[in-house]
Amino acid sequence: MIGGLGMPELIIIGIIVLIIFGAGKLPEIGSGVGKAIRGFKDAVKTPPPEEIAPPKQESKKIEEKSE
């Protein structure tokens, strides 16, 4: 039993999905969901890149103009 769903409920949901999308689209949908889950897991595992401040070039331009 998965989250309160028994085997009869899962079979009914599977039949409805098969009717709506057809047998040809199911592999595409499955691979799309798998890629999305894999991408989410990778995004959660990898730390965000460190923010590096860009060099201050504007202050040099202002100093050159004032001279």
Residue pairs with C-beta under 8 A, 6 or more apart in sequence:
2 10
5 13
17 26
18 26
21 29
